[in-house]
Amino acid sequence: MSKYLSLRGRLARLPFLLWSLSMLMIAIASVIIVVLPVIAAKIPWLLLLLVPLFGIVSWMGIVIPVRRFHDLGMSGWHIVWYVLLPSVVGAFGSGTPGEWDYFSIASVAISFVLFMFLAVTPGDEGANGYEAEAYR
């Protein structure tokens, strides 16, 4: 299990997509199972269940792209622009909930393009500086 939580190593395209889909499903399930009952029944202590889940999902949100960057022969530090670029662009938006402006749309588009870059770009064949072979 520690191999999956480590920043070391490589991650091929299919496992990257499967891990990303898993994280999305966990986020959706947590909203349905925890957040909606909190809103409906006004049980705020139930939100404490999200604390460990948020920590795990956040860590995996870093590990998965870092290992994918490694598979592409790139430093894991590319996670910085992978996360910050859409955030900085989105920060210039209006900030009004429910209102989509050009910066918000650009932020989502940039996130999608960066995700697709990691999802479709083939990794290095054979050994590279991060591991002998990608996890498949």
C-alpha positions in Angstrom: 0.0 0.0 0.0 2.9 2.4 0.7 3.9 2.2 -2.9 0.6 3.9 -3.9 1.2 6.7 -1.4 4.8 7.4 -2.3 6.0 10.3 -4.5 8.6 8.0 -5.9 8.1 6.0 -9.0 6.2 6.3 -12.2 2.5 5.9 -13.2 1.4 5.0 -16.7 -1.6 6.5 -18.5 -4.3 3.9 -17.7 -3.5 3.8 -13.9 -3.4 7.6 -13.9 -6.9 7.7 -15.4 -8.2 5.0 -13.1 -6.8 6.7 -10.0 -8.1 10.1 -11.1 -11.6 8.5 -11.7 -11.4 6.9 -8.2 -10.6 10.2 -6.6 -13.5 11.8 -8.4 -15.9 9.1 -7.3 -14.7 9.4 -3.7 -15.4 13.2 -3.8 -18.9 12.7 -5.3 -19.7 9.9 -2.8 -18.5 12.1 0.2 -20.8 14.9 -0.9 -23.8 12.5 -1.2 -23.1 10.6 2.0 -21.9 13.3 4.3 -22.5 16.9 3.0 -26.1 16.5 1.9 -27.3 15.0 5.2 -25.5 17.8 7.0 -27.4 20.4 5.0 -30.7 18.6 5.2 -30.6 17.6 8.9 -28.3 20.3 10.2 -25.8 17.9 11.8 -22.5 19.8 11.7 -20.4 17.2 13.6 -20.9 14.8 10.7 -18.5 17.0 8.7 -15.7 15.7 11.0 -15.9 12.5 8.9 -14.5 14.4 6.0 -11.3 15.5 7.7 -9.4 12.2 7.2 -11.0 11.6 3.8 -9.9 15.2 2.7 -6.4 14.5 3.8 -6.1 11.2 1.9 -7.7 12.6 -1.2 -5.5 15.7 -1.1 -2.4 13.7 -0.7 -3.4 11.4 -3.6 -4.2 14.5 -5.7 -0.5 15.3 -5.3 0.9 11.8 -5.7 -0.9 10.8 -8.8 0.2 13.7 -11.1 3.8 13.7 -9.6 4.2 10.0 -10.5 2.7 10.7 -13.9 5.2 13.5 -14.5 7.9 11.1 -13.5 6.7 8.7 -16.2 7.0 11.5 -18.7 10.6 12.0 -17.6 9.7 15.3 -15.9 10.4 16.5 -12.4 7.6 16.1 -9.9 7.9 19.8 -9.2 5.8 20.4 -12.3 2.9 19.8 -9.9 3.3 23.4 -8.9 2.3 24.9 -12.2 -0.2 22.0 -12.7 -2.0 23.3 -9.6 -1.2 27.0 -9.5 -1.8 28.0 -13.1 -5.5 27.3 -13.2 -5.8 28.7 -9.6 -4.1 32.0 -10.5 -6.1 32.4 -13.7 -9.4 31.7 -11.8 -8.4 34.1 -9.0 -8.9 37.0 -11.5 -12.6 36.1 -11.9 -15.4 38.0 -10.3 -15.7 35.6 -7.3 -19.5 35.8 -7.4 -20.9 32.3 -6.7 -22.7 30.9 -9.7 -21.4 33.5 -12.1 -19.1 32.3 -14.9 -16.8 34.9 -16.3 -13.9 34.5 -18.8 -11.4 33.8 -16.1 -13.4 31.1 -14.6 -14.0 29.4 -17.9 -10.3 29.8 -18.8 -9.3 28.2 -15.4 -11.5 25.2 -16.1 -10.2 25.0 -19.7 -6.6 25.1 -18.5 -7.2 22.4 -15.9 -8.8 20.2 -18.6 -5.9 20.7 -21.0 -3.3 20.0 -18.3 -5.2 16.9 -17.2 -5.5 15.7 -20.8 -1.8 16.3 -21.4 -1.0 13.9 -18.5 -3.7 11.4 -19.6 -2.8 11.0 -23.3 1.0 11.7 -23.5 2.9 8.4 -23.7 5.5 7.9 -21.0 9.1 7.2 -21.5 9.9 3.7 -22.9 12.1 1.7 -20.6 14.0 3.1 -17.7 14.2 6.8 -17.0 15.7 8.8 -14.1 12.7 8.0 -11.9 12.2 4.2 -12.1 13.0 1.3 -14.3 9.4 0.8 -15.6 6.1 2.6 -15.1 3.4 1.0 -12.9 0.8 -0.4 -15.3 
